[in-house]
Amino acid sequence: MILTVIIFIIGIALLVKGADLFVGGGSGLALRHSISPALIGFTIIAFGTSLPELVVSTNAAATGNTAITLGNVLGSNIANIALILALCTFIRPDMIAASGTSRPALVQHTVMMLVATAAFALLATLGTLGALSGVVLLILFVVILAVLWRERREEGAVHIKSHGWADALYIGLGLVAVIIGARLVVESAVTIAEGFGIPAFVIGLSVVAVGTSLPELATSLVAALRNEGAISVGNILGSNIFNLLLVLGVSLLLAPVTIGSWADIIAVVLFTVAILPLLFARPSVVRGWSVLMLVGYAAYIAWAFAAAPVG
């Protein structure tokens, strides 16, 4: 078991470093084409930081561990909002108010995330999500990307560097590291779950989800500290859309996923709606709401483990 935990940690480290390289290379390429800070965060950086979720979830689906697939997607979305964004806004409660010209784009991106979450919740009423549900999610994803591409340019400063030809190298190395790390994470997570008698869904919802969300945490926190609130928030909003529409959509093409409990679907919807005060309330209110979100996240994870049948 100790060796399994070490392998899990190595896998997480590869995921984080791989995503970091991908983000650096992808952002550099985007910057050379004058893409706005909010859109860089929402697309290039969000995709890079969502690579761990994509590879982990599709790998889990391909190997029949669909409980980890769904748990990772839902857990990552909840962690992105109630843990990562809440932590960023607690540290910098004024970062949204200071986002300037990027604020209208953030409003648009928030609406898109709410639409994606609503679409997933409606499909979840089917009980089992199959290939057709995956196609629906992917079509919605393409529609959102098309809308964004039409409005891709916007004025604003951004603290991202271009690395010239090395950007492509960073993207390639990052992708390789993420793929290897994801394989290690999935296999070790399944072993840990079996060893402790904890359902794979709960492991995916908590440990795997937080692990694959570490790139979002690092990226959004650094952006917030650098006073780039548009990138910080855009990364979270984009990652959640990528997770629900692209990650889950592709995973469903590989294997059907059964909805085990409506409590978790309700949780992801409530936490998603609860993002609104963090984005649009006065800074004096934002910090208090951030604390409530962090406490709510801790309570939810504690409930998930307490409610899980052990043995």
C-alpha positions as CSV (number, residue, x, y, z in Angstrom):
1,M,0.0,0.0,0.0
2,I,2.9,2.4,0.8
3,L,4.3,1.8,-2.8
4,T,0.8,2.5,-4.2
5,V,0.6,5.8,-2.4
6,I,4.1,6.8,-3.6
7,I,3.0,5.9,-7.2
8,F,-0.1,8.0,-6.7
9,I,2.0,11.0,-5.6
10,I,4.3,10.6,-8.5
11,G,1.4,10.5,-10.9
12,I,-0.1,13.7,-9.4
13,A,3.3,15.4,-9.7
14,L,3.5,14.4,-13.4
15,L,0.0,15.7,-13.9
16,V,0.8,19.1,-12.3
17,K,4.1,19.6,-14.1
18,G,2.7,18.4,-17.4
19,A,-0.2,20.8,-17.2
20,D,2.1,23.6,-16.2
21,L,4.3,23.0,-19.3
22,F,1.2,22.8,-21.5
23,V,-0.2,26.0,-20.1
24,G,3.1,27.8,-20.6
25,G,3.4,26.7,-24.2
26,G,-0.3,27.2,-25.1
27,S,-0.5,30.6,-23.5
28,G,2.6,31.7,-25.4
29,L,1.1,30.7,-28.7
30,A,-2.1,32.4,-27.9
31,L,-0.4,35.6,-26.8
32,R,1.3,35.9,-30.2
33,H,-2.1,36.1,-31.7
34,S,-3.3,38.9,-29.4
35,I,-6.0,36.8,-27.7
36,S,-7.6,38.5,-24.6
37,P,-6.6,37.7,-21.0
38,A,-10.1,36.4,-20.2
39,L,-10.2,34.2,-23.3
40,I,-6.7,32.9,-22.7
41,G,-7.8,31.9,-19.2
42,F,-11.1,30.4,-20.4
43,T,-9.7,28.4,-23.3
44,I,-5.9,27.8,-23.6
45,I,-5.2,27.8,-19.9
46,A,-8.5,26.1,-18.9
47,F,-7.8,23.3,-21.4
48,G,-4.2,22.9,-20.2
49,T,-5.3,22.7,-16.5
50,S,-8.1,20.3,-17.5
51,L,-5.8,17.9,-19.3
52,P,-5.4,15.8,-16.1
53,E,-9.2,15.5,-15.8
54,L,-9.5,14.6,-19.5
55,V,-6.8,11.9,-19.5
56,V,-7.7,10.5,-16.0
57,S,-11.4,10.3,-16.8
58,T,-11.0,8.8,-20.3
59,N,-8.4,6.4,-19.0
60,A,-10.8,5.3,-16.3
61,A,-13.7,4.9,-18.7
62,A,-11.6,2.9,-21.1
63,T,-10.6,0.5,-18.3
64,G,-14.1,0.2,-17.0
65,N,-13.7,2.3,-13.9
66,T,-16.6,4.7,-14.7
67,A,-17.2,5.5,-11.1
68,I,-13.8,7.3,-11.0
69,T,-14.8,9.0,-14.3
70,L,-17.9,10.6,-12.9
71,G,-16.5,11.2,-9.5
72,N,-13.5,13.0,-11.0
73,V,-15.6,15.3,-13.2
74,L,-18.1,16.3,-10.4
75,G,-15.4,16.5,-7.7
76,S,-13.1,18.6,-9.9
77,N,-15.9,21.1,-10.7
78,I,-16.9,21.4,-7.1
79,A,-13.3,21.8,-6.0
80,N,-12.6,24.4,-8.7
81,I,-15.4,26.6,-7.3
82,A,-15.7,25.9,-3.6
83,L,-12.0,25.3,-2.9
84,I,-9.8,27.0,-5.6
85,L,-11.9,30.1,-6.6
86,A,-13.1,30.6,-3.0
87,L,-9.4,30.5,-1.8
88,C,-8.4,33.0,-4.5
89,T,-11.3,35.4,-3.7
90,F,-10.6,35.1,0.0
91,I,-7.0,36.3,-0.6
92,R,-8.0,38.9,-3.2
93,P,-11.7,39.7,-2.8
94,D,-11.3,42.7,-5.1
95,M,-9.8,40.9,-8.1
96,I,-13.1,40.6,-10.0
97,A,-14.1,44.3,-9.4
98,A,-10.6,45.2,-10.7
99,S,-10.9,43.1,-13.9
100,G,-11.8,46.2,-16.0
101,T,-12.5,45.5,-19.6
102,S,-12.6,41.7,-19.0
103,R,-15.6,41.9,-16.8
104,P,-18.2,41.6,-19.6
105,A,-16.4,38.5,-20.9
106,L,-16.5,37.0,-17.4
107,V,-20.2,37.5,-17.3
108,Q,-20.6,35.7,-20.6
109,H,-18.4,32.9,-19.5
110,T,-20.3,32.5,-16.3
111,V,-23.6,32.1,-18.2
112,M,-22.0,29.5,-20.4
113,M,-20.8,27.5,-17.4
114,L,-24.4,27.7,-15.9
115,V,-25.8,26.4,-19.2
116,A,-23.3,23.5,-19.3
117,T,-24.2,22.5,-15.8
118,A,-27.9,22.7,-16.5
119,A,-27.4,20.5,-19.6
120,F,-25.5,17.9,-17.6
121,A,-28.2,17.9,-14.8
122,L,-31.0,17.4,-17.3
123,L,-29.1,14.5,-18.9
124,A,-28.5,13.0,-15.5
125,T,-32.2,12.5,-15.1
126,L,-31.9,9.6,-17.5
127,G,-30.1,7.6,-14.8
128,T,-27.4,6.3,-17.2
129,L,-25.4,8.5,-19.6
130,G,-24.4,6.7,-22.8
131,A,-22.8,7.6,-26.1
132,L,-25.8,9.7,-27.2
133,S,-25.5,11.9,-24.1
134,G,-21.8,12.2,-24.8
135,V,-22.6,13.5,-28.3
136,V,-25.0,16.1,-26.9
137,L,-22.4,17.4,-24.5
138,L,-19.8,17.6,-27.2
139,I,-22.1,19.4,-29.6
140,L,-22.8,22.0,-26.9
141,F,-19.1,22.3,-26.3
142,V,-18.4,23.0,-30.0
143,V,-21.2,25.6,-30.0
144,I,-19.6,27.4,-27.0
145,L,-16.2,27.4,-28.7
146,A,-17.7,28.8,-31.9
147,V,-19.3,31.7,-29.9
148,L,-16.0,32.4,-28.2
149,W,-14.0,32.4,-31.4
150,R,-16.3,35.1,-32.9
151,E,-15.5,37.3,-29.9
152,R,-11.9,36.3,-29.3
153,R,-10.1,39.7,-29.2
154,E,-10.3,42.1,-26.4
155,E,-8.0,44.8,-25.0
156,G,-6.2,44.2,-21.7
157,A,-2.8,43.6,-20.2
158,V,-1.7,40.1,-19.5
159,H,1.4,38.7,-17.7
160,I,2.1,35.8,-20.0
161,K,5.4,35.3,-21.9
162,S,5.9,33.8,-25.3
163,H,8.8,31.3,-25.6
164,G,9.1,31.3,-29.4
165,W,9.7,27.9,-30.9
166,A,9.9,26.4,-27.4
167,D,6.2,26.8,-26.9
168,A,5.5,23.8,-29.1
169,L,8.1,21.7,-27.2
170,Y,6.4,22.7,-23.9
171,I,3.1,21.6,-25.2
172,G,4.4,18.2,-26.4
173,L,6.4,17.5,-23.2
174,G,3.4,18.6,-21.0
175,L,1.0,16.3,-22.9
176,V,3.4,13.3,-22.4
177,A,3.8,13.9,-18.7
178,V,0.0,14.3,-18.2
179,I,-0.7,11.0,-20.0
180,I,1.8,9.0,-18.0
181,G,0.7,10.7,-14.7
182,A,-2.9,10.0,-15.4
183,R,-2.3,6.3,-15.9
184,L,-0.4,6.1,-12.6
185,V,-3.1,8.1,-10.7
186,V,-6.0,5.9,-12.0
187,E,-4.4,2.6,-11.3
188,S,-3.1,3.6,-7.8
189,A,-6.4,5.2,-6.9
190,V,-8.3,2.0,-7.7
191,T,-5.9,0.0,-5.6
192,I,-6.2,2.5,-2.7
193,A,-10.0,2.4,-2.9
194,E,-10.0,-1.4,-2.9
195,G,-7.5,-1.6,0.0
196,F,-9.6,0.7,2.3
197,G,-13.0,-0.6,1.1
198,I,-14.0,2.9,0.0
199,P,-16.1,3.2,-3.2
200,A,-14.2,4.3,-6.2
201,F,-16.7,7.1,-6.8
202,V,-15.8,8.7,-3.5
203,I,-12.0,8.3,-4.2
204,G,-12.6,10.0,-7.6
205,L,-14.8,12.7,-6.0
206,S,-12.2,13.6,-3.4
207,V,-8.6,12.5,-3.7
208,V,-8.4,12.1,-7.5
209,A,-10.5,15.3,-8.1
210,V,-8.3,17.5,-5.9
211,G,-5.2,16.0,-7.3
212,T,-6.2,16.7,-10.9
213,S,-7.4,20.1,-9.9
214,L,-3.9,21.1,-8.6
215,P,-3.0,22.8,-11.9
216,E,-6.2,25.0,-11.7
217,L,-5.2,25.8,-8.1
218,A,-1.6,26.8,-9.0
219,T,-2.7,28.8,-12.1
220,S,-5.6,30.6,-10.6
221,L,-3.8,31.4,-7.4
222,V,-0.7,32.8,-9.2
223,A,-2.9,34.8,-11.5
224,A,-4.9,36.3,-8.6
225,L,-1.7,37.3,-6.8
226,R,-0.4,38.9,-10.0
227,N,-3.7,41.0,-10.1
228,E,-4.8,39.1,-13.2
229,G,-8.3,38.3,-11.9
230,A,-9.6,37.7,-15.5
231,I,-7.2,34.9,-16.0
232,S,-7.8,33.4,-12.6
233,V,-11.6,33.3,-12.9
234,G,-11.6,32.5,-16.6
235,N,-9.5,29.5,-15.9
236,I,-12.0,28.2,-13.4
237,L,-15.1,28.9,-15.6
238,G,-13.4,27.3,-18.6
239,S,-12.2,24.3,-16.7
240,N,-15.6,23.5,-15.4
241,I,-17.1,23.7,-18.9
242,F,-14.3,21.6,-20.3
243,N,-14.9,19.0,-17.6
244,L,-18.6,18.7,-18.1
245,L,-18.8,18.9,-21.8
246,L,-15.5,17.7,-23.3
247,V,-14.1,15.4,-20.6
248,L,-17.4,13.7,-19.7
249,G,-18.5,13.8,-23.3
250,V,-15.5,12.0,-24.6
251,S,-15.6,9.5,-21.7
252,L,-19.2,8.6,-22.5
253,L,-18.2,7.7,-26.0
254,L,-15.9,5.1,-24.4
255,A,-18.2,3.7,-21.8
256,P,-21.7,4.5,-20.3
257,V,-21.8,6.1,-16.8
258,T,-24.5,5.3,-14.2
259,I,-25.6,8.1,-11.9
260,G,-25.3,6.6,-8.5
261,S,-26.8,9.3,-6.3
262,W,-28.8,12.5,-7.0
263,A,-27.2,14.1,-3.9
264,D,-24.0,14.6,-5.9
265,I,-25.8,16.0,-8.9
266,I,-27.6,18.5,-6.6
267,A,-24.3,19.3,-4.9
268,V,-22.5,20.3,-8.2
269,V,-25.5,22.4,-9.3
270,L,-25.7,24.2,-5.9
271,F,-22.0,24.9,-5.8
272,T,-22.1,26.1,-9.4
273,V,-24.9,28.6,-8.7
274,A,-23.1,29.6,-5.5
275,I,-20.3,31.0,-7.6
276,L,-22.4,34.1,-8.4
277,P,-21.8,36.1,-5.2
278,L,-18.0,35.4,-5.6
279,L,-18.1,37.1,-9.0
280,F,-20.6,39.8,-8.6
281,A,-20.9,40.9,-5.0
282,R,-19.1,43.8,-3.4
283,P,-15.5,42.9,-2.2
284,S,-16.6,43.3,1.4
285,V,-19.2,40.5,0.8
286,V,-16.9,38.3,-1.3
287,R,-14.5,37.4,1.5
288,G,-17.3,36.3,3.8
289,W,-18.9,34.2,1.1
290,S,-15.5,32.7,0.3
291,V,-15.2,31.4,3.8
292,L,-18.7,29.9,3.6
293,M,-17.8,28.2,0.4
294,L,-14.6,26.7,1.9
295,V,-16.5,25.4,4.9
296,G,-19.2,24.1,2.6
297,Y,-16.7,22.2,0.6
298,A,-15.1,20.6,3.7
299,A,-18.5,19.6,5.0
300,Y,-19.4,18.1,1.6
301,I,-16.3,16.0,1.4
302,A,-16.7,14.8,5.0
303,W,-20.3,13.8,4.2
304,A,-19.2,11.9,1.1
305,F,-16.8,9.8,3.2
306,A,-19.3,9.4,6.0
307,A,-22.1,8.3,3.7
308,A,-19.9,5.8,1.8
309,P,-20.3,2.2,2.6
310,V,-17.0,0.8,3.9
311,G,-16.0,-2.7,3.6
